[in-house]
Amino acid sequence: MSSWDRVQVERPHAPRALMGGLIATIILIGLMYLGPLIGVRTWNVGAMVGGAISFNELVTPAFRPQMWGLGFFSFVVFSILAAPACYAYWAYSYLPGTTWMRGLLYGGFLWLLVQILLMPMIGQGPFDVHGPAPAVEILSQLVLWLVYGVILGAIAGPQQVWRHRVHAPQEHAQ
């Protein structure tokens, strides 16, 4: 019976991934605030995450500004530090394609996590089924996370890569 182990082929480049996360987050937040100007309803990330943290209370910059700030800060920490670190050390090795394609797939994965985990926490239901315009919100969030992923992947470049190494069967001396 043969066995296998994982061999690291390429080391992660976390600083590039974090820089990609920073630039992608700046563009993501900019697009979120420019969306209403072109007729696309986007979400107030500080209010969404702050509402989830405060157990679905109404959170706006005017009403409960501390929770709005905490929600916005939590989103920024996630999108600049946590998501790029997970991309560099874990996801990159498992995704197929070029760097921007891997980023695109990772952005789709992040969108799916937001839809399944965060949206129910703020009372919108999975995939925003209880929102005012579910289809528009789902698609706008998908586009934003795909843009985030492409930018992250393009800037981060190649990251940690693992390969499986199969060992030949060994006969045990008796």
Phi and psi in degrees as GROMACS dihedral restraints (atoms count N, CA, C in turn):
[ dihedral_restraints ]
;  ai    aj    ak    al  type     phi  dphi    fc
    3     4     5     6     1   -88.5    20    10
    4     5     6     7     1   156.7    20    10
    6     7     8     9     1  -127.3    20    10
    7     8     9    10     1   170.7    20    10
    9    10    11    12     1  -145.8    20    10
   10    11    12    13     1   160.0    20    10
   12    13    14    15     1  -142.1    20    10
   13    14    15    16     1   170.3    20    10
   15    16    17    18     1   -98.2    20    10
   16    17    18    19     1   137.2    20    10
   18    19    20    21     1  -120.0    20    10
   19    20    21    22     1   131.0    20    10
   21    22    23    24     1   -78.9    20    10
   22    23    24    25     1   119.2    20    10
   24    25    26    27     1   -90.2    20    10
   25    26    27    28     1   -41.2    20    10
   27    28    29    30     1  -137.4    20    10
   28    29    30    31     1   137.2    20    10
   30    31    32    33     1   -79.1    20    10
   31    32    33    34     1   155.3    20    10
   33    34    35    36     1   -72.1    20    10
   34    35    36    37     1   152.2    20    10
   36    37    38    39     1  -116.3    20    10
   37    38    39    40     1    71.4    20    10
   39    40    41    42     1   -58.6    20    10
   40    41    42    43     1   -40.4    20    10
   42    43    44    45     1   -59.0    20    10
   43    44    45    46     1   -39.4    20    10
   45    46    47    48     1   -66.7    20    10
   46    47    48    49     1   -38.7    20    10
   48    49    50    51     1   -65.3    20    10
   49    50    51    52     1   -41.6    20    10
   51    52    53    54     1   -66.3    20    10
   52    53    54    55     1   -37.8    20    10
   54    55    56    57     1   -64.7    20    10
   55    56    57    58     1   -41.4    20    10
   57    58    59    60     1   -61.4    20    10
   58    59    60    61     1   -40.2    20    10
   60    61    62    63     1   -64.2    20    10
   61    62    63    64     1   -40.3    20    10
   63    64    65    66     1   -63.0    20    10
   64    65    66    67     1   -50.1    20    10
   66    67    68    69     1   -66.4    20    10
   67    68    69    70     1   -42.4    20    10
   69    70    71    72     1   -63.6    20    10
   70    71    72    73     1   -36.8    20    10
   72    73    74    75     1   -68.3    20    10
   73    74    75    76     1   -41.8    20    10
   75    76    77    78     1   -60.6    20    10
   76    77    78    79     1   -43.8    20    10
   78    79    80    81     1   -68.3    20    10
   79    80    81    82     1   -41.2    20    10
   81    82    83    84     1   -60.0    20    10
   82    83    84    85     1   -47.7    20    10
   84    85    86    87     1   -66.2    20    10
   85    86    87    88     1   -40.1    20    10
   87    88    89    90     1   -60.1    20    10
   88    89    90    91     1   -44.0    20    10
   90    91    92    93     1   -66.0    20    10
   91    92    93    94     1   -34.3    20    10
   93    94    95    96     1   -64.4    20    10
   94    95    96    97     1   -38.1    20    10
   96    97    98    99     1   -84.0    20    10
   97    98    99   100     1   -20.2    20    10
   99   100   101   102     1   -87.8    20    10
  100   101   102   103     1   -18.0    20    10
  102   103   104   105     1   -52.4    20    10
  103   104   105   106     1   -49.7    20    10
  105   106   107   108     1   -61.9    20    10
  106   107   108   109     1   -25.4    20    10
  108   109   110   111     1   -68.5    20    10
  109   110   111   112     1   -26.9    20    10
  111   112   113   114     1  -104.5    20    10
  112   113   114   115     1     9.4    20    10
  114   115   116   117     1    91.8    20    10
  115   116   117   118     1     9.4    20    10
  117   118   119   120     1  -103.1    20    10
  118   119   120   121     1   123.7    20    10
  120   121   122   123     1   -78.0    20    10
  121   122   123   124     1   119.8    20    10
  123   124   125   126     1  -115.6    20    10
  124   125   126   127     1  -177.0    20    10
  126   127   128   129     1  -112.0    20    10
  127   128   129   130     1   152.1    20    10
  129   130   131   132     1   -88.2    20    10
  130   131   132   133     1   101.3    20    10
  132   133   134   135     1   -64.4    20    10
  133   134   135   136     1   -35.3    20    10
  135   136   137   138     1   -63.3    20    10
  136   137   138   139     1   -41.4    20    10
  138   139   140   141     1   -69.8    20    10
  139   140   141   142     1   -39.2    20    10
  141   142   143   144     1   -65.1    20    10
  142   143   144   145     1   -53.9    20    10
  144   145   146   147     1   -70.4    20    10
  145   146   147   148     1   -38.4    20    10
  147   148   149   150     1   -62.0    20    10
  148   149   150   151     1   -38.1    20    10
  150   151   152   153     1   -65.1    20    10
  151   152   153   154     1   -38.0    20    10
  153   154   155   156     1   -67.3    20    10
  154   155   156   157     1   -40.0    20    10
  156   157   158   159     1   -67.8    20    10
  157   158   159   160     1   -36.1    20    10
  159   160   161   162     1   -94.3    20    10
  160   161   162   163     1    23.7    20    10
  162   163   164   165     1    59.5    20    10
  163   164   165   166     1    51.2    20    10
  165   166   167   168     1    68.3    20    10
  166   167   168   169     1    30.6    20    10
  168   169   170   171     1   -84.3    20    10
  169   170   171   172     1   158.1    20    10
  171   172   173   174     1   -69.4    20    10
  172   173   174   175     1   124.3    20    10
  174   175   176   177     1  -129.5    20    10
  175   176   177   178     1   122.3    20    10
  177   178   179   180     1  -138.4    20    10
  178   179   180   181     1   166.2    20    10
  180   181   182   183     1   -61.3    20    10
  181   182   183   184     1   -28.1    20    10
  183   184   185   186     1   -84.5    20    10
  184   185   186   187     1   -38.2    20    10
  186   187   188   189     1  -109.8    20    10
  187   188   189   190     1   117.5    20    10
  189   190   191   192     1    63.8    20    10
  190   191   192   193     1    56.6    20    10
  192   193   194   195     1   -62.9    20    10
  193   194   195   196     1   -28.1    20    10
  195   196   197   198     1   -65.3    20    10
  196   197   198   199     1   -41.6    20    10
  198   199   200   201     1   -69.2    20    10
  199   200   201   202     1   -36.1    20    10
  201   202   203   204     1   -63.6    20    10
  202   203   204   205     1   -44.7    20    10
  204   205   206   207     1   -63.2    20    10
  205   206   207   208     1   -41.1    20    10
  207   208   209   210     1   -65.2    20    10
  208   209   210   211     1   -40.2    20    10
  210   211   212   213     1   -64.1    20    10
  211   212   213   214     1   -43.8    20    10
  213   214   215   216     1   -65.3    20    10
  214   215   216   217     1   -43.2    20    10
  216   217   218   219     1   -61.7    20    10
  217   218   219   220     1   -42.0    20    10
  219   220   221   222     1   -62.4    20    10
  220   221   222   223     1   -41.4    20    10
  222   223   224   225     1   -63.7    20    10
  223   224   225   226     1   -43.2    20    10
  225   226   227   228     1   -64.7    20    10
  226   227   228   229     1   -42.6    20    10
  228   229   230   231     1   -63.0    20    10
  229   230   231   232     1   -42.2    20    10
  231   232   233   234     1   -63.1    20    10
  232   233   234   235     1   -48.1    20    10
  234   235   236   237     1   -80.6    20    10
  235   236   237   238     1   -20.8    20    10
  237   238   239   240     1   -96.4    20    10
  238   239   240   241     1   -34.7    20    10
  240   241   242   243     1  -108.9    20    10
  241   242   243   244     1   -57.3    20    10
  243   244   245   246     1   -69.1    20    10
  244   245   246   247     1   -50.6    20    10
  246   247   248   249     1   -63.9    20    10
  247   248   249   250     1   -46.1    20    10
  249   250   251   252     1   -64.8    20    10
  250   251   252   253     1   -35.3    20    10
  252   253   254   255     1   -65.8    20    10
  253   254   255   256     1   -41.9    20    10
  255   256   257   258     1   -63.5    20    10
  256   257   258   259     1   -36.8    20    10
  258   259   260   261     1   -64.0    20    10
  259   260   261   262     1   -47.3    20    10
  261   262   263   264     1   -68.6    20    10
  262   263   264   265     1   -42.3    20    10
  264   265   266   267     1   -94.3    20    10
  265   266   267   268     1   -16.7    20    10
  267   268   269   270     1  -130.7    20    10
  268   269   270   271     1   -61.4    20    10
  270   271   272   273     1   -70.0    20    10
  271   272   273   274     1   -38.4    20    10
  273   274   275   276     1   -53.1    20    10
  274   275   276   277     1   -42.9    20    10
  276   277   278   279     1   -65.0    20    10
  277   278   279   280     1   -25.0    20    10
  279   280   281   282     1   -98.3    20    10
  280   281   282   283     1   -10.3    20    10
  282   283   284   285     1   -93.8    20    10
  283   284   285   286     1   144.0    20    10
  285   286   287   288     1   -89.4    20    10
  286   287   288   289     1   161.7    20    10
  288   289   290   291     1    98.9    20    10
  289   290   291   292     1  -171.5    20    10
  291   292   293   294     1   -74.4    20    10
  292   293   294   295     1   176.3    20    10
  294   295   296   297     1   -63.5    20    10
  295   296   297   298     1   -42.2    20    10
  297   298   299   300     1   -70.0    20    10
  298   299   300   301     1   -32.3    20    10
  300   301   302   303     1   -69.3    20    10
  301   302   303   304     1   -39.5    20    10
  303   304   305   306     1   -63.5    20    10
  304   305   306   307     1   -40.1    20    10
  306   307   308   309     1   -63.0    20    10
  307   308   309   310     1   -41.1    20    10
  309   310   311   312     1   -60.6    20    10
  310   311   312   313     1   -46.0    20    10
  312   313   314   315     1   -64.3    20    10
  313   314   315   316     1   -38.7    20    10
  315   316   317   318     1   -67.1    20    10
  316   317   318   319     1   -39.1    20    10
  318   319   320   321     1   -61.4    20    10
  319   320   321   322     1   -39.7    20    10
  321   322   323   324     1   -64.1    20    10
  322   323   324   325     1   -37.9    20    10
  324   325   326   327     1   -64.9    20    10
  325   326   327   328     1   -42.0    20    10
  327   328   329   330     1   -63.9    20    10
  328   329   330   331     1   -40.5    20    10
  330   331   332   333     1   -59.7    20    10
  331   332   333   334     1   -44.2    20    10
  333   334   335   336     1   -62.1    20    10
  334   335   336   337     1   -41.8    20    10
  336   337   338   339     1   -60.8    20    10
  337   338   339   340     1   -43.0    20    10
  339   340   341   342     1   -61.5    20    10
  340   341   342   343     1   -43.7    20    10
  342   343   344   345     1   -67.1    20    10
  343   344   345   346     1   -37.1    20    10
  345   346   347   348     1   -86.0    20    10
  346   347   348   349     1   -35.3    20    10
  348   349   350   351     1  -100.8    20    10
  349   350   351   352     1   -49.6    20    10
  351   352   353   354     1   -79.2    20    10
  352   353   354   355     1   -43.7    20    10
  354   355   356   357     1   -60.0    20    10
  355   356   357   358     1   -42.2    20    10
  357   358   359   360     1   -64.5    20    10
  358   359   360   361     1   -30.5    20    10
  360   361   362   363     1   -67.4    20    10
  361   362   363   364     1   -24.7    20    10
  363   364   365   366     1  -101.7    20    10
  364   365   366   367     1     9.9    20    10
  366   367   368   369     1    87.2    20    10
  367   368   369   370     1     6.9    20    10
  369   370   371   372     1   -88.6    20    10
  370   371   372   373     1   -13.4    20    10
  372   373   374   375     1    81.9    20    10
  373   374   375   376     1   162.2    20    10
  375   376   377   378     1   -62.5    20    10
  376   377   378   379     1   139.2    20    10
  378   379   380   381     1    56.0    20    10
  379   380   381   382     1    31.4    20    10
  381   382   383   384     1    56.6    20    10
  382   383   384   385     1    36.0    20    10
  384   385   386   387     1   -65.0    20    10
  385   386   387   388     1   -23.7    20    10
  387   388   389   390     1  -100.2    20    10
  388   389   390   391     1     7.5    20    10
  390   391   392   393     1   -76.4    20    10
  391   392   393   394     1   170.3    20    10
  393   394   395   396     1   -68.2    20    10
  394   395   396   397     1   -34.6    20    10
  396   397   398   399     1  -141.5    20    10
  397   398   399   400     1    79.6    20    10
  399   400   401   402     1   -56.4    20    10
  400   401   402   403     1   -45.8    20    10
  402   403   404   405     1   -63.2    20    10
  403   404   405   406     1   -44.8    20    10
  405   406   407   408     1   -64.7    20    10
  406   407   408   409     1   -42.9    20    10
  408   409   410   411     1   -67.3    20    10
  409   410   411   412     1   -42.0    20    10
  411   412   413   414     1   -63.3    20    10
  412   413   414   415     1   -47.0    20    10
  414   415   416   417     1   -68.2    20    10
  415   416   417   418     1   -39.2    20    10
  417   418   419   420     1   -66.4    20    10
  418   419   420   421     1   -39.6    20    10
  420   421   422   423     1   -67.1    20    10
  421   422   423   424     1   -38.2    20    10
  423   424   425   426     1   -61.3    20    10
  424   425   426   427     1   -47.2    20    10
  426   427   428   429     1   -60.8    20    10
  427   428   429   430     1   -43.3    20    10
  429   430   431   432     1   -62.7    20    10
  430   431   432   433     1   -43.7    20    10
  432   433   434   435     1   -71.3    20    10
  433   434   435   436     1   -32.3    20    10
  435   436   437   438     1   -67.2    20    10
  436   437   438   439     1   -40.7    20    10
  438   439   440   441     1   -62.0    20    10
  439   440   441   442     1   -45.0    20    10
  441   442   443   444     1   -55.5    20    10
  442   443   444   445     1   -48.4    20    10
  444   445   446   447     1   -64.0    20    10
  445   446   447   448     1   -42.4    20    10
  447   448   449   450     1   -62.7    20    10
  448   449   450   451     1   -44.0    20    10
  450   451   452   453     1   -65.0    20    10
  451   452   453   454     1   -45.0    20    10
  453   454   455   456     1   -58.5    20    10
  454   455   456   457     1   -49.1    20    10
  456   457   458   459     1   -65.0    20    10
  457   458   459   460     1   -40.5    20    10
  459   460   461   462     1   -67.5    20    10
  460   461   462   463     1   -40.5    20    10
  462   463   464   465     1   -79.1    20    10
  463   464   465   466     1   -39.6    20    10
  465   466   467   468     1   -66.9    20    10
  466   467   468   469     1   -32.7    20    10
  468   469   470   471     1    67.4    20    10
  469   470   471   472     1  -162.6    20    10
  471   472   473   474     1   -62.9    20    10
  472   473   474   475     1   140.3    20    10
  474   475   476   477     1  -124.6    20    10
  475   476   477   478     1  -160.2    20    10
  477   478   479   480     1   -60.4    20    10
  478   479   480   481     1   129.3    20    10
  480   481   482   483     1  -126.3    20    10
  481   482   483   484     1   133.4    20    10
  483   484   485   486     1  -118.3    20    10
  484   485   486   487     1   147.6    20    10
  486   487   488   489     1  -130.2    20    10
  487   488   489   490     1   153.8    20    10
  489   490   491   492     1   -90.3    20    10
  490   491   492   493     1   134.8    20    10
  492   493   494   495     1  -115.5    20    10
  493   494   495   496     1   122.8    20    10
  495   496   497   498     1   -93.3    20    10
  496   497   498   499     1   133.2    20    10
  498   499   500   501     1   -95.1    20    10
  499   500   501   502     1   142.9    20    10
  501   502   503   504     1   -69.6    20    10
  502   503   504   505     1   148.9    20    10
  504   505   506   507     1   -62.6    20    10
  505   506   507   508     1   140.6    20    10
  507   508   509   510     1  -110.4    20    10
  508   509   510   511     1   137.3    20    10
  510   511   512   513     1   -85.8    20    10
  511   512   513   514     1   132.4    20    10
  513   514   515   516     1   -87.9    20    10
  514   515   516   517     1   126.5    20    10
  516   517   518   519     1   -73.8    20    10
  517   518   519   520     1   136.5    20    10
